[in-house]
Amino acid sequence: MCLLFLAIDTHPDYRLVAAANRDEFYYRPTAAAHRWVQHDDVIAGKDLEKGGTWFGVTTYGHWAAVTNYRESNDAKFETSRGALVSEYLTTYSTPDDYIASLAASAGHYNGFNLVAGSLSHAVYFSNREHGVKPLQKGIYGLSNHLLDTPWPKVRTGKQNLENLLERDHLDADSLFSILCDQTRASNEDLPESGVSAEWEKLLSSAFISGDTYGTRSSTILLVSRDNRLILEERTYAPSAPRNTDNYSSVAYEFDLEDQPV
């Protein structure tokens, strides 16, 4: 996953609003969000190459997302960063306990940003920055650098989300519109993250549309104050030019259960 927006405790109806894009090469095999066979309290997509996931929830309200930290000296560790989300969702750990358990192994992954949450608490952790950041009430944006690094698409997306949250009614279509923005940054606003200028330009939009690489899926998560969860995911056809109206979708809506003991 390469783009994530979060609104925590900022809307009268929802304790959590999340909107996320997963960007990946089109050839990488992927399964859309579904209930996992061996862990049927987990709903998430799955990377069929490495077995992990980029974004997922549980039926008792745990949720997590990971993005890559883009850098030129990527060491290419074998362990998939998607395993971080999978492990959190299947272990029943608290966000803090799970992050603490990564202390010894975080350096064995390529650069990552991990957000892990429950109904009452969420934390952010990166193996490219010291310390764990509890996420208090507010709006957050995360791409392929550290949390709230003001890349153009992060700034714009956060502002658009803030504008939506001022409405009494919040719907998934409006949130998807933030994720489908294909506006690219001007050359002078492009970050320098270790890739070529051509790739910086391609990757600067919220919705990425390249010949071989782009936004594969968009996911919306809403958790209401009375503990009802709504998850909707759109998976886009890997055609060029990309059409954000050409997608298949899955949706889940249910009341959250008590966490297993």
Backbone as CSV, one residue per row, in Angstrom:
resi,resn,N_x,N_y,N_z,CA_x,CA_y,CA_z,C_x,C_y,C_z
1,MET,0.842,-1.183,0.000,0.000,0.000,0.000,0.879,1.235,0.000
2,CYS,0.430,2.236,-0.746,1.285,3.406,-0.872,0.628,4.711,-0.478
3,LEU,-0.608,4.683,-0.044,-1.254,5.931,0.357,-2.341,5.604,1.372
4,LEU,-2.334,6.333,2.482,-3.293,6.088,3.546,-3.677,7.411,4.190
5,PHE,-4.985,7.620,4.320,-5.506,8.771,5.062,-6.350,8.249,6.211
6,LEU,-6.183,8.855,7.382,-6.907,8.457,8.577,-7.536,9.678,9.229
7,ALA,-8.753,9.495,9.709,-9.401,10.498,10.551,-9.861,9.778,11.813
8,ILE,-9.252,10.142,12.922,-9.527,9.492,14.196,-10.315,10.439,15.088
9,ASP,-11.521,10.016,15.446,-12.373,10.756,16.382,-12.635,12.188,15.911
10,THR,-12.883,12.360,14.593,-13.080,13.708,14.051,-14.434,13.900,13.382
11,HIS,-15.289,12.877,13.412,-16.609,12.991,12.787,-17.658,12.550,13.809
12,PRO,-18.811,13.216,13.844,-19.804,12.875,14.875,-20.339,11.447,14.777
13,ASP,-20.295,10.853,13.580,-20.856,9.509,13.407,-19.816,8.397,13.447
14,TYR,-18.531,8.740,13.188,-17.513,7.706,13.012,-16.309,7.954,13.905
15,ARG,-15.927,6.920,14.623,-14.711,7.006,15.432,-13.468,6.843,14.573
16,LEU,-13.613,6.162,13.420,-12.496,5.954,12.513,-12.968,6.050,11.077
17,VAL,-12.220,6.805,10.293,-12.397,6.864,8.841,-11.023,6.604,8.227
18,ALA,-10.950,5.628,7.341,-9.684,5.320,6.670,-9.931,5.189,5.177
19,ALA,-9.002,5.717,4.389,-9.070,5.628,2.931,-7.662,5.318,2.437
20,ALA,-7.517,4.265,1.641,-6.179,3.789,1.299,-6.106,3.282,-0.128
21,ASN,-4.973,3.522,-0.767,-4.656,2.954,-2.080,-3.496,1.980,-1.955
22,ARG,-3.605,0.881,-2.666,-2.476,-0.031,-2.802,-1.925,0.108,-4.217
23,ASP,-0.641,0.421,-4.324,0.046,0.549,-5.614,1.022,-0.602,-5.771
24,GLU,1.017,-1.210,-6.953,1.857,-2.385,-7.155,1.997,-2.642,-8.649
25,PHE,2.993,-3.453,-9.016,3.111,-3.896,-10.406,1.904,-4.746,-10.775
26,TYR,1.445,-4.588,-12.006,0.216,-5.255,-12.427,0.381,-6.773,-12.477
27,TYR,1.602,-7.245,-12.670,1.792,-8.686,-12.808,1.740,-9.422,-11.472
28,ARG,1.812,-8.708,-10.357,1.884,-9.386,-9.061,0.504,-9.927,-8.687
29,PRO,0.378,-11.232,-8.487,-0.949,-11.824,-8.239,-1.507,-11.407,-6.884
30,THR,-2.804,-11.107,-6.882,-3.444,-10.535,-5.710,-4.867,-11.060,-5.585
31,ALA,-5.307,-11.291,-4.367,-6.706,-11.608,-4.092,-7.352,-10.403,-3.428
32,ALA,-8.580,-10.098,-3.837,-9.319,-8.980,-3.253,-9.691,-9.300,-1.808
33,ALA,-10.181,-8.295,-1.098,-10.573,-8.466,0.295,-11.582,-9.600,0.447
34,HIS,-11.342,-10.451,1.439,-12.206,-11.605,1.690,-11.953,-12.096,3.105
35,ARG,-12.870,-12.930,3.600,-12.634,-13.588,4.885,-11.609,-14.695,4.682
36,TRP,-10.576,-14.689,5.491,-9.520,-15.678,5.343,-9.995,-17.038,5.854
37,VAL,-9.636,-18.074,5.137,-10.115,-19.409,5.470,-9.605,-19.859,6.833
38,GLN,-8.329,-19.686,7.083,-7.744,-20.169,8.341,-7.945,-19.205,9.503
39,HIS,-8.335,-17.983,9.200,-8.623,-16.976,10.233,-9.882,-16.250,9.783
40,ASP,-11.048,-16.826,10.055,-12.267,-16.275,9.477,-12.748,-15.008,10.173
41,ASP,-12.015,-14.546,11.199,-12.318,-13.242,11.772,-11.491,-12.131,11.128
42,VAL,-10.696,-12.466,10.125,-9.895,-11.488,9.381,-10.516,-11.256,8.015
43,ILE,-10.650,-9.981,7.641,-11.090,-9.600,6.300,-9.997,-8.728,5.709
44,ALA,-9.392,-9.195,4.632,-8.275,-8.480,4.021,-8.021,-9.054,2.639
45,GLY,-7.366,-8.271,1.803,-6.838,-8.807,0.566,-5.622,-9.659,0.871
46,LYS,-5.067,-10.245,-0.171,-3.861,-11.050,0.053,-2.945,-10.960,-1.154
47,ASP,-1.669,-10.734,-0.849,-0.609,-10.801,-1.854,-0.311,-12.276,-2.094
48,LEU,-0.680,-12.777,-3.255,-0.543,-14.207,-3.523,0.889,-14.620,-3.833
49,GLU,1.788,-13.647,-3.956,3.202,-13.966,-4.162,3.915,-14.223,-2.838
50,LYS,3.665,-13.373,-1.846,4.359,-13.488,-0.558,3.448,-13.902,0.592
51,GLY,2.139,-13.789,0.406,1.217,-14.264,1.419,0.738,-13.237,2.427
52,GLY,1.282,-12.029,2.398,0.875,-11.012,3.360,-0.275,-10.174,2.838
53,THR,-0.529,-9.064,3.507,-1.565,-8.136,3.068,-1.123,-6.713,3.354
54,TRP,-1.805,-5.776,2.755,-1.453,-4.363,2.868,-2.423,-3.616,3.778
55,PHE,-3.633,-4.154,3.936,-4.665,-3.485,4.730,-5.678,-4.530,5.134
56,GLY,-6.100,-4.502,6.387,-7.095,-5.477,6.799,-7.752,-5.108,8.108
57,VAL,-8.850,-5.804,8.408,-9.600,-5.596,9.638,-9.962,-6.954,10.218
58,THR,-10.405,-6.933,11.460,-10.964,-8.137,12.074,-12.404,-7.865,12.465
59,THR,-13.125,-8.918,12.746,-14.528,-8.775,13.110,-14.714,-8.188,14.505
60,TYR,-13.621,-8.030,15.265,-13.702,-7.409,16.582,-13.041,-6.032,16.621
61,GLY,-12.704,-5.485,15.441,-12.315,-4.084,15.374,-10.842,-3.770,15.341
62,HIS,-9.974,-4.779,15.233,-8.570,-4.482,14.978,-8.386,-4.180,13.488
63,TRP,-7.458,-3.311,13.188,-7.198,-2.942,11.795,-5.728,-2.549,11.665
64,ALA,-5.206,-2.662,10.455,-3.797,-2.322,10.244,-3.546,-2.047,8.776
65,ALA,-2.491,-1.286,8.523,-2.073,-0.964,7.152,-0.570,-0.767,7.140
66,VAL,0.050,-1.073,6.008,1.485,-0.884,5.850,1.750,-0.179,4.531
67,THR,2.726,0.709,4.524,3.242,1.276,3.276,4.748,1.073,3.240
68,ASN,5.281,0.994,2.051,6.729,0.925,1.878,7.344,2.301,2.096
69,TYR,8.562,2.305,2.614,9.354,3.537,2.710,10.278,3.550,1.498
70,ARG,10.069,4.523,0.622,10.809,4.531,-0.642,12.210,5.115,-0.432
71,GLU,13.213,4.361,-0.880,14.600,4.791,-0.747,15.440,4.087,-1.806
72,SER,16.552,4.709,-2.154,17.367,4.189,-3.253,18.193,2.981,-2.849
73,ASN,18.487,2.821,-1.552,19.362,1.729,-1.094,18.556,0.582,-0.500
74,ASP,17.427,0.262,-1.122,16.576,-0.833,-0.649,17.390,-2.127,-0.654
75,ALA,17.495,-2.761,0.513,18.368,-3.926,0.648,17.744,-5.218,0.158
76,LYS,16.450,-5.207,-0.135,15.746,-6.376,-0.666,15.778,-7.568,0.295
77,PHE,15.342,-7.332,1.525,15.164,-8.445,2.447,14.070,-9.361,1.918
78,GLU,14.195,-10.638,2.225,13.243,-11.615,1.716,11.880,-11.535,2.407
79,THR,11.851,-11.173,3.690,10.591,-11.153,4.419,9.701,-10.029,3.911
80,SER,8.475,-10.360,3.570,7.548,-9.379,3.030,7.033,-8.460,4.123
81,ARG,6.956,-7.172,3.800,6.391,-6.220,4.754,4.901,-6.464,4.986
82,GLY,4.250,-7.111,4.034,2.851,-7.454,4.226,2.617,-8.421,5.365
83,ALA,3.669,-9.147,5.762,3.547,-10.060,6.905,3.280,-9.304,8.200
84,LEU,3.678,-8.044,8.276,3.466,-7.261,9.490,1.982,-7.089,9.768
85,VAL,1.225,-6.772,8.737,-0.226,-6.612,8.901,-0.872,-7.955,9.210
86,SER,-0.479,-8.987,8.451,-1.056,-10.318,8.659,-0.845,-10.796,10.084
87,GLU,0.374,-10.641,10.604,0.684,-11.119,11.951,-0.123,-10.373,13.002
88,TYR,-0.235,-9.064,12.850,-1.003,-8.292,13.826,-2.470,-8.736,13.846
89,LEU,-3.054,-8.919,12.673,-4.474,-9.247,12.606,-4.789,-10.656,13.098
90,THR,-3.797,-11.512,13.158,-4.056,-12.911,13.526,-3.519,-13.294,14.899
91,THR,-3.009,-12.327,15.671,-2.403,-12.670,16.959,-3.185,-12.189,18.170
92,TYR,-4.204,-11.350,17.988,-4.998,-10.803,19.099,-4.187,-9.897,20.015
93,SER,-3.042,-9.416,19.564,-2.230,-8.511,20.370,-2.858,-7.119,20.388
94,THR,-2.548,-6.352,21.435,-2.873,-4.935,21.407,-1.915,-4.246,20.437
95,PRO,-2.278,-3.070,19.914,-1.346,-2.359,19.039,0.023,-2.143,19.679
96,ASP,0.048,-1.725,20.941,1.323,-1.454,21.610,2.145,-2.725,21.783
97,ASP,1.490,-3.809,22.177,2.224,-5.057,22.384,2.793,-5.585,21.076
98,TYR,2.027,-5.450,19.999,2.537,-5.953,18.728,3.737,-5.130,18.259
99,ILE,3.646,-3.822,18.350,4.781,-2.984,17.938,5.999,-3.295,18.797
100,ALA,5.794,-3.481,20.100,6.921,-3.815,20.978,7.573,-5.126,20.564
101,SER,6.775,-6.056,20.063,7.326,-7.352,19.667,8.198,-7.252,18.420
102,LEU,8.112,-6.134,17.710,8.904,-5.955,16.485,10.300,-5.407,16.758
103,ALA,10.581,-5.057,18.000,11.844,-4.376,18.310,13.058,-5.140,17.791
104,ALA,13.048,-6.443,17.932,14.223,-7.231,17.556,14.283,-7.538,16.066
105,SER,13.139,-7.471,15.382,13.109,-7.914,13.981,12.855,-6.811,12.967
106,ALA,12.562,-5.590,13.418,12.191,-4.524,12.481,13.283,-4.240,11.461
107,GLY,14.527,-4.420,11.855,15.632,-4.176,10.934,15.810,-5.236,9.875
108,HIS,15.033,-6.308,9.958,15.128,-7.382,8.981,14.143,-7.217,7.838
109,TYR,13.503,-6.044,7.794,12.586,-5.712,6.704,13.141,-4.528,5.932
110,ASN,12.778,-4.431,4.663,12.994,-3.183,3.958,12.163,-2.090,4.633
111,GLY,12.423,-0.831,4.295,11.780,0.286,4.974,10.270,0.202,4.931
112,PHE,9.639,0.411,6.093,8.180,0.326,6.140,7.614,1.334,7.121
113,ASN,6.324,1.614,6.920,5.489,2.353,7.860,4.323,1.452,8.216
114,LEU,4.076,1.268,9.498,2.998,0.410,9.949,2.076,1.203,10.866
115,VAL,0.780,1.120,10.585,-0.239,1.661,11.477,-1.076,0.494,11.956
116,ALA,-1.200,0.348,13.272,-1.983,-0.732,13.858,-2.958,-0.134,14.858
117,GLY,-4.210,-0.591,14.795,-5.214,0.013,15.649,-6.217,-0.987,16.187
118,SER,-6.959,-0.516,17.189,-8.088,-1.238,17.759,-9.226,-0.229,17.873
119,LEU,-10.295,-0.604,18.550,-11.390,0.338,18.722,-11.004,1.534,19.579
120,SER,-10.036,1.354,20.459,-9.720,2.403,21.433,-8.370,3.074,21.234
121,HIS,-7.534,2.545,20.365,-6.156,3.022,20.340,-5.515,2.682,18.996
122,ALA,-4.638,3.566,18.514,-3.884,3.296,17.289,-2.484,3.855,17.433
123,VAL,-1.522,3.202,16.790,-0.132,3.632,16.849,0.489,3.572,15.459
124,TYR,1.521,4.383,15.294,2.309,4.403,14.061,3.744,4.049,14.404
125,PHE,4.360,3.234,13.540,5.755,2.843,13.735,6.421,2.688,12.377
126,SER,7.646,3.181,12.272,8.456,3.004,11.073,9.832,2.512,11.473
127,ASN,10.394,1.594,10.688,11.766,1.171,10.965,12.774,2.128,10.350
128,ARG,12.308,3.278,9.910,13.191,4.352,9.446,13.111,5.571,10.349
129,GLU,12.532,5.398,11.530,12.416,6.481,12.504,12.370,5.864,13.892
130,HIS,12.990,6.509,14.857,13.000,5.986,16.220,11.682,6.304,16.922
131,GLY,11.212,5.359,17.693,10.060,5.598,18.541,8.741,5.186,17.921
132,VAL,7.739,5.075,18.781,6.371,4.730,18.399,5.502,5.951,18.660
133,LYS,4.612,6.248,17.715,3.769,7.433,17.840,2.319,7.015,18.058
134,PRO,1.757,7.273,19.240,0.319,7.062,19.418,-0.448,8.072,18.559
135,LEU,-1.515,7.621,17.944,-2.306,8.489,17.078,-3.496,9.025,17.862
136,GLN,-3.431,10.296,18.183,-4.500,10.951,18.914,-5.573,11.428,17.940
137,LYS,-6.576,12.101,18.455,-7.629,12.673,17.629,-7.009,13.547,16.546
138,GLY,-7.410,13.350,15.277,-6.870,14.171,14.210,-6.925,13.483,12.862
139,ILE,-6.373,14.170,11.864,-6.323,13.684,10.486,-4.862,13.440,10.124
140,TYR,-4.593,12.291,9.520,-3.234,11.883,9.210,-3.137,11.451,7.741
141,GLY,-1.945,11.631,7.177,-1.676,11.171,5.830,-0.337,10.464,5.773
142,LEU,-0.286,9.381,5.010,0.928,8.571,4.927,1.093,8.053,3.512
143,SER,2.272,8.300,2.951,2.604,7.718,1.652,3.859,6.879,1.833
144,ASN,4.902,7.152,1.063,6.102,6.316,1.099,7.279,6.995,1.761
145,HIS,6.973,7.907,2.683,7.971,8.480,3.581,7.364,8.371,4.971
146,LEU,7.756,9.213,5.904,7.241,9.114,7.257,5.834,9.709,7.365
147,LEU,5.170,9.441,8.474,3.811,9.922,8.689,3.747,11.444,8.548
148,ASP,2.782,11.891,7.748,2.503,13.316,7.525,3.632,14.053,6.823
149,THR,4.573,13.340,6.216,5.527,14.018,5.338,4.726,14.737,4.255
150,PRO,4.935,16.050,4.064,4.015,16.835,3.229,4.261,16.717,1.729
151,TRP,4.300,15.489,1.214,4.316,15.325,-0.231,3.012,15.892,-0.795
152,PRO,3.009,16.393,-2.031,1.806,17.054,-2.570,0.532,16.229,-2.440
153,LYS,0.573,14.940,-2.766,-0.665,14.154,-2.705,-1.112,13.912,-1.271
154,VAL,-0.183,13.930,-0.330,-0.560,13.801,1.071,-1.229,15.084,1.559
155,ARG,-0.639,16.226,1.234,-1.239,17.509,1.631,-2.638,17.658,1.053
156,THR,-2.758,17.398,-0.243,-4.053,17.576,-0.914,-5.089,16.608,-0.369
157,GLY,-4.712,15.357,-0.197,-5.647,14.370,0.294,-6.136,14.671,1.699
158,LYS,-5.233,15.108,2.565,-5.635,15.456,3.922,-6.610,16.634,3.929
159,GLN,-6.350,17.622,3.074,-7.257,18.761,3.011,-8.619,18.355,2.471
160,ASN,-8.627,17.515,1.441,-9.899,17.040,0.895,-10.676,16.214,1.924
161,LEU,-9.960,15.408,2.702,-10.623,14.631,3.744,-11.187,15.550,4.828
162,GLU,-10.430,16.540,5.211,-10.921,17.496,6.207,-12.199,18.169,5.733
163,ASN,-12.241,18.523,4.439,-13.440,19.160,3.886,-14.636,18.211,3.938
164,LEU,-14.410,16.942,3.626,-15.504,15.967,3.672,-16.032,15.774,5.083
165,LEU,-15.135,15.799,6.047,-15.538,15.550,7.430,-16.390,16.671,8.008
166,GLU,-16.403,17.802,7.334,-17.249,18.907,7.785,-18.711,18.700,7.417
167,ARG,-18.985,17.722,6.538,-20.357,17.427,6.165,-21.006,16.549,7.230
168,ASP,-22.329,16.693,7.345,-23.050,15.821,8.274,-23.063,14.387,7.787
169,HIS,-23.189,14.207,6.469,-23.251,12.857,5.899,-21.940,12.540,5.202
170,LEU,-21.379,11.405,5.554,-20.132,10.959,4.947,-20.396,9.638,4.238
171,ASP,-20.018,9.559,2.955,-20.278,8.338,2.202,-19.004,7.853,1.529
172,ALA,-19.015,6.565,1.186,-17.826,5.943,0.606,-17.454,6.550,-0.737
173,ASP,-18.435,6.896,-1.568,-18.130,7.439,-2.894,-17.292,8.714,-2.796
174,SER,-17.610,9.576,-1.841,-16.838,10.807,-1.671,-15.414,10.506,-1.243
175,LEU,-15.252,9.497,-0.406,-13.905,9.112,0.018,-13.130,8.489,-1.137
176,PHE,-13.800,7.676,-1.943,-13.124,7.105,-3.107,-12.656,8.203,-4.071
177,SER,-13.403,9.290,-4.157,-13.004,10.373,-5.071,-11.662,10.972,-4.679
178,ILE,-11.343,10.987,-3.377,-10.031,11.464,-2.938,-8.943,10.531,-3.459
179,LEU,-9.201,9.238,-3.368,-8.213,8.242,-3.777,-8.049,8.154,-5.285
180,CYS,-9.038,8.608,-6.044,-8.997,8.496,-7.506,-8.417,9.728,-8.193
181,ASP,-7.902,10.661,-7.422,-7.320,11.879,-7.986,-6.043,11.535,-8.761
182,GLN,-6.029,11.806,-10.064,-4.866,11.503,-10.902,-3.996,12.730,-11.186
183,THR,-4.215,13.815,-10.444,-3.417,15.020,-10.632,-1.976,14.774,-10.189
184,ARG,-1.041,15.057,-11.076,0.378,14.890,-10.735,0.972,16.204,-10.242
185,ALA,1.946,16.106,-9.399,2.587,17.296,-8.836,3.404,18.013,-9.901
186,SER,3.546,19.309,-9.714,4.428,20.082,-10.596,5.870,19.655,-10.352
187,ASN,6.717,19.878,-11.332,8.112,19.431,-11.229,8.813,20.003,-9.994
188,GLU,8.510,21.252,-9.667,9.196,21.887,-8.536,8.711,21.342,-7.187
189,ASP,7.553,20.672,-7.179,7.032,20.126,-5.927,7.338,18.645,-5.747
190,LEU,8.007,18.041,-6.710,8.280,16.614,-6.616,9.272,16.328,-5.490
191,PRO,9.021,15.282,-4.712,10.011,14.888,-3.697,11.219,14.236,-4.358
192,GLU,12.254,14.027,-3.591,13.423,13.289,-4.062,13.558,12.054,-3.179
193,SER,13.047,10.944,-3.670,12.970,9.742,-2.834,13.829,8.600,-3.363
194,GLY,14.765,8.921,-4.251,15.698,7.901,-4.707,15.345,7.233,-6.011
195,VAL,14.250,7.684,-6.666,13.917,7.150,-7.984,14.125,8.250,-9.018
196,SER,14.001,7.897,-10.298,14.220,8.866,-11.361,13.133,9.938,-11.353
197,ALA,13.416,11.066,-11.999,12.439,12.148,-12.087,11.163,11.674,-12.787
198,GLU,11.305,10.799,-13.767,10.144,10.259,-14.477,9.245,9.475,-13.525
199,TRP,9.864,8.660,-12.678,9.081,7.872,-11.722,8.519,8.750,-10.619
200,GLU,9.271,9.753,-10.170,8.735,10.675,-9.173,7.445,11.321,-9.692
201,LYS,7.448,11.695,-10.966,6.265,12.314,-11.563,5.111,11.321,-11.595
202,LEU,5.379,10.108,-12.049,4.339,9.080,-12.121,3.735,8.807,-10.752
203,LEU,4.582,8.728,-9.743,4.139,8.340,-8.403,3.561,9.493,-7.596
204,SER,3.531,10.687,-8.157,3.135,11.869,-7.386,1.629,12.050,-7.282
205,SER,0.840,11.300,-8.040,-0.615,11.414,-7.949,-1.155,10.415,-6.939
206,ALA,-2.334,10.697,-6.415,-2.960,9.755,-5.482,-3.276,8.442,-6.183
207,PHE,-3.890,8.524,-7.339,-4.165,7.347,-8.161,-3.092,7.281,-9.241
208,ILE,-2.315,6.208,-9.234,-1.174,6.075,-10.142,-1.574,5.253,-11.345
209,SER,-1.199,5.741,-12.514,-1.570,5.078,-13.760,-0.363,4.991,-14.674
210,GLY,0.394,3.898,-14.550,1.534,3.663,-15.423,1.280,2.490,-16.341
211,ASP,2.217,2.217,-17.211,2.066,1.100,-18.156,2.193,-0.250,-17.458
212,THR,3.067,-0.334,-16.460,3.310,-1.612,-15.784,3.055,-1.558,-14.286
213,TYR,2.844,-0.358,-13.749,2.717,-0.162,-12.309,1.635,0.874,-12.063
214,GLY,0.847,0.642,-11.021,-0.178,1.628,-10.713,-1.010,1.229,-9.522
215,THR,-2.074,1.992,-9.285,-2.982,1.723,-8.190,-3.808,0.489,-8.529
216,ARG,-3.661,-0.531,-7.721,-4.360,-1.799,-7.944,-5.724,-1.813,-7.267
217,SER,-5.815,-1.187,-6.083,-7.079,-1.204,-5.356,-7.174,-0.001,-4.431
218,SER,-8.422,0.334,-4.076,-8.714,1.384,-3.104,-9.640,0.801,-2.048
219,THR,-9.406,1.187,-0.800,-10.186,0.631,0.308,-10.681,1.741,1.213
220,ILE,-11.961,1.642,1.583,-12.567,2.564,2.536,-12.985,1.778,3.775
221,LEU,-12.655,2.303,4.934,-13.061,1.700,6.199,-13.730,2.760,7.058
222,LEU,-14.940,2.456,7.533,-15.667,3.329,8.443,-16.051,2.505,9.670
223,VAL,-15.757,3.037,10.847,-16.185,2.406,12.089,-17.021,3.425,12.854
224,SER,-18.302,3.121,13.026,-19.216,4.067,13.652,-19.035,4.081,15.162
225,ARG,-19.616,5.065,15.783,-19.500,5.196,17.241,-20.329,4.146,17.975
226,ASP,-21.264,3.503,17.264,-21.981,2.384,17.874,-21.427,1.040,17.401
227,ASN,-20.154,1.075,16.937,-19.371,-0.131,16.635,-19.920,-0.949,15.462
228,ARG,-20.368,-0.259,14.433,-20.701,-0.917,13.185,-19.588,-0.618,12.183
229,LEU,-19.119,-1.667,11.525,-17.987,-1.535,10.607,-18.463,-1.661,9.161
230,ILE,-17.963,-0.772,8.317,-18.213,-0.805,6.872,-16.867,-0.839,6.170
231,LEU,-16.665,-1.832,5.335,-15.447,-1.946,4.536,-15.851,-2.116,3.082
232,GLU,-15.309,-1.283,2.219,-15.551,-1.415,0.786,-14.218,-1.300,0.052
233,GLU,-14.005,-2.206,-0.876,-12.766,-2.211,-1.649,-13.087,-2.261,-3.131
234,ARG,-12.387,-1.454,-3.902,-12.488,-1.464,-5.355,-11.164,-1.940,-5.940
235,THR,-11.240,-2.902,-6.833,-10.062,-3.413,-7.525,-10.150,-2.988,-8.977
236,TYR,-9.088,-2.331,-9.473,-9.113,-1.718,-10.802,-8.481,-2.626,-11.845
237,ALA,-9.040,-2.562,-13.034,-8.482,-3.321,-14.154,-7.130,-2.734,-14.529
238,PRO,-6.111,-3.573,-14.757,-4.758,-3.073,-15.077,-4.609,-2.699,-16.544
239,SER,-5.499,-1.839,-17.025,-5.444,-1.415,-18.421,-4.808,-0.041,-18.517
240,ALA,-4.302,0.281,-19.659,-3.699,1.591,-19.879,-4.321,2.207,-21.134
241,PRO,-4.831,3.463,-21.070,-4.849,4.299,-19.861,-5.842,3.772,-18.835
242,ARG,-5.561,4.047,-17.562,-6.402,3.551,-16.483,-7.725,4.309,-16.443
243,ASN,-8.770,3.602,-16.119,-10.092,4.190,-15.983,-10.580,3.885,-14.573
244,THR,-10.726,4.908,-13.752,-11.121,4.686,-12.364,-12.568,4.216,-12.243
245,ASP,-13.326,4.230,-13.348,-14.691,3.684,-13.331,-14.719,2.203,-13.694
246,ASN,-13.576,1.648,-14.055,-13.499,0.244,-14.455,-12.950,-0.564,-13.283
247,TYR,-13.856,-1.082,-12.455,-13.416,-1.783,-11.256,-14.438,-2.845,-10.870
248,SER,-13.986,-3.794,-10.083,-14.867,-4.719,-9.372,-14.821,-4.343,-7.904
249,SER,-15.859,-4.677,-7.159,-15.892,-4.237,-5.767,-16.420,-5.335,-4.851
250,VAL,-15.985,-5.251,-3.608,-16.520,-6.097,-2.532,-16.839,-5.179,-1.368
251,ALA,-17.825,-5.573,-0.564,-18.217,-4.749,0.572,-18.649,-5.638,1.731
252,TYR,-18.341,-5.180,2.945,-18.729,-5.870,4.167,-19.304,-4.832,5.125
253,GLU,-20.352,-5.223,5.827,-20.935,-4.358,6.849,-21.487,-5.240,7.958
254,PHE,-21.079,-4.955,9.195,-21.519,-5.792,10.311,-21.239,-5.072,11.633
255,ASP,-21.914,-5.532,12.667,-21.632,-5.068,14.018,-20.419,-5.815,14.551
256,LEU,-19.538,-5.094,15.210,-18.310,-5.707,15.713,-18.596,-6.670,16.856
257,GLU,-17.804,-7.720,16.909,-17.933,-8.739,17.938,-16.973,-8.441,19.086
258,ASP,-17.155,-9.169,20.174,-16.189,-9.111,21.262,-14.899,-9.812,20.841
259,GLN,-13.767,-9.299,21.298,-12.489,-9.926,20.966,-12.370,-11.282,21.650
260,PRO,-11.863,-12.269,20.930,-11.640,-13.582,21.551,-10.648,-13.477,22.705
261,VAL,-10.796,-14.353,23.664,-9.869,-14.351,24.813,-8.983,-15.573,24.749
